[in-house]
Amino acid sequence: MKHLNAGLAFAATLSLFATVAPARAEPPKNIVLVHGAWVDASGWKPVYEILVKEGFRVSMLQEPETSFGDDVTAAKRLLDLQNGPTLLVGHSYGGSIITEAGVHPNVVGLVYVAAHAPDVGEDEAALGKKTPSVLGKTEGAIKVTPDKFTYLDPVQFPKLFAPDLPREQAEFESRSQVLAATQVFSTPLTAAAWKTKPSWGIVAGNDQIINPDLERWYYERAKSHTTVIPGASHSVYESHPKEVAEIITRAARSIDQPATR
């Protein structure tokens, strides 16, 4: 009888552990890519194609760049459409967008690609002035329209934004810019998702739009898993799509989410 009671107690203990042990789900299959200022989502195509072949469901945000609030709202709208846990990826100014929008409940991780990652109350314009880039030191490179929208001087675009892209491609992008309202760069953030969610950061070693030292500082502060791609320009997502896609893939597959009961 004692042996029977001991066996029943052991079985009950096993049953208890089986009850309380958290079930594990597959890593997130949804990825949302967010572009930066002056460009659009078409630049993500090389990365998109690799991620799709890896089995991910990839969506790309086309933010209007009319105000920071409009861009964050557009990101949240797209996140609402995701069918489960989502990895949110941002390039350049897109890093500010994912930092604010990343508090969305569907977001389980963030990837910064040569991107800004301000804290609450900070804005990227002020931070950029503290650690200026080549762009910041190039007088007249940023043009402003009478109604306060900005664009990068098309003549200087290839050497500043995309020096490691084919010349024809860089010139095309210089003529297809999405003009960005001046306020998108100077609106203080009200949320910082990297404080509560895991993050990864890519430093573009030859970035002339954002100082690589600023990128390193952002990622160190956020305790991001950081990778440096030597010699890469600000257009690293286009010039080094394999490396960028590999980091995004690794990030997605390392996020182990508790299964919903």
N, C-alpha and C positions, 0 to 999 in steps of 0.2 A: 504493500500500500504506500509505504514511504517513497519507493521508487516511482510509483505511479504519480503521486503528488508532485514529486520533484520534476518529473517529465512534463506534467501539465503546467507547472510554474514556468519552466523553461520555454515551453511553447507560447505561453501567454506573453512572456518577455519579448520573444521574437516577434509576436504579433504586434506588440506595442511599438517596437522599433520600426516595423514595417509601416505602421500608421503615421508615425511622426516624421519619418525620413522624407525629406522633400523630394518630390519627383522632378526630374530634369527634362528640359525640353531641348529641341534642336536649336542651334544658334540662329540668329535672325537671318531671314532670307530677303528681307526688304532693305533696299539702299536708296536713299534720296541724295542726289548730287545738286549742290547749289553753286552757281557761278559767281564771279566777282563783278566789280564795276567795269563799265565800258565794253564788256563782252557779253555774249549770251551763252545759252546752254549747249549750242552746237559744238563748242570746243571740247565738251566731255565725250564726244563720240568714240574716240579710240579707247578710253577707259571703259565706257559703257559696253562696248563690244566684248571686251575681255571679261568683264564681270558677268555678263549674260551667259557666256560660254561656261563660266564657273557655276552656273545654276542660280544666280541671284535674280530677283525681280527688281529692276532698276527704274527709278523715275527721276526726271530732271526738272528742276524748278526754273521757270522763266520769270524772274522777278521784274517788276516794272521799273525799279530804280527811281521812282517818283518821290519817295520818302522812306525813311528807315521803317516807320510804322507800316507802310504799305507792303514793304518787302517781307517783314516778319509775318504779317497777316497772310500773305501769299504762301509763305512756307508752312504755316500752320494749316492752311486750307489743304495743301497737298499731303501733309502728315495725317490729317483726318481721313484721307482716302486709303491709307495703308492698312493692310489686313492683319497687322500684328506687329511684333517688335521690329524696330527699324534702326538702321545705322545711318546717321546724318553726317554728310560730308560737305565741307565748305572750302572754297578757294578765295583767297584775298579778302575783299570786303564781305564775301559770303561767310567768312569766319565769324564776323560780328552777327550776321543773321542767325547762324546756327547756335551761337552762344545764347542769344535771346530766345529763339524758338525751340531750342533743344530741351526746354523743361516740359515740352509736350509729353504726355504719358506713353505714347508709342515709341519714343526715342530711348534707346538703351545704350547708345555710345556715340561718340563724336570723332570725326577725323578732320584735322586742320591741314590744308594743303597750301603751303606758302601763304598763311592766312593770319588775320588779326584774331585775337581772343581777349577782348577787354573784360574787365570786371564790372560789377554794378557801379554806376556813377561815372564810369570812364567812357571815353569815346576814342576812336582810332585816330582821328585827326590830331588830337592833343598828344597822344602817345607817339605818333609818328614824328612829331616835331622834336620830341625829346631824344629820339634815336633816328635821325634823318637818313633817308635813303638817297641813292643817286638822283632819283626823281625829285625828291624834296630839295635837292641842291641845284637842280637844273631850272634856271629862271625861264619862265614862259612856256614850259612844257605842258602845263595844265591850262587849258583854255576854258573860259566861262562865257556863256551866252548872256544876252541882256536879261533873260528871265531866270538866271541863276542855275543853269544846268552846266555840268562840266564834261569835258572830253579831253583826251590826250592828243596833243599835236600829231596829226597823221604822219608828218615828216619824221618825227622822233619816236613814234610808236614802235617801229621795228627794232631799233637799237635799245630801247628802254624796256619794253614789255616782252618782246619775243626775239631776242638776238639768236637763239638756237633753233628757230623754226626756219623752214625754207623762205627765202625772201618774198616770193610771190604770195605765200600764205600769210605772212606777217603784214604785207601791204594790203591784202584783201581785208584782214581783220581791222586794220587801221581805218578803212573806209566803211566798215559796217558796225561801227561802235554804237552801243546803247548809251545815250547821254544820261548821266547820273546827276540828280539834284544835289546841290552843294550840301544840303542838310543831312544827306545820308551818312556822311563821314563824321559829322559833329554832334549827332544825337546821342546823349548818354544812355547806356544800357540800364535796364531795370531788372535784369535777371542774368545769371551766369551759370549755364548748365554744366560747365566743366567742374563746378564745385561738388556736384553730386553724382556725376556720371563719368564712366571711364573715357579717356580720350587718347588719341594718337596725333602726332604732329609730324609734318614733313617740312624740313628746312630746304629751300632752294638755295644752293651754295653761291650762285651768282645772281641772286635776285636784286634788281635795280629799282623795283617799285616799292617793296618793303625791305627794310634793312634786315639781312639774315640774322644779325645779332638781336633784333627785336623779336623775330620769330622764335629764336632760341629762348629768349626771356619769357615770352608768353607760355611756351610749352613747359619750361622748367617750373614756372609758377603753378601751372595747372596739373603738374605731375603727369604729363603726357608721356606715352611711349614715343620717343623721338627718333626720327631717321633723317640724316642729312644726305641729300643727293648732290654730290660735288659738281660744280660747273653748271648746274641747271639754272635756267632763267625763271622769271615769274610765270612763264607759260609751261612750267614743269609738267603739268597734267597733260599737255599736248606733246611736249618734246620727249618725255619719259613715261609714256602711258603704262608700260609693263611694270615698272617699279612702283608707280602710284597705285595701280590696280592690285599689285601683290600686297602692298601695305593695307589697303582697304579690305582685301580678302582675309588677310591674317587677323585684322581687327575684328571683323564680323565673326570669324570662326572661333575666336577666343572668348567671346561673350557667351557665357552659359547661364541661361535664364531659367528660373524656377517655372515648372509647368503649371498652368492654370488648372485648378481642380474643379 
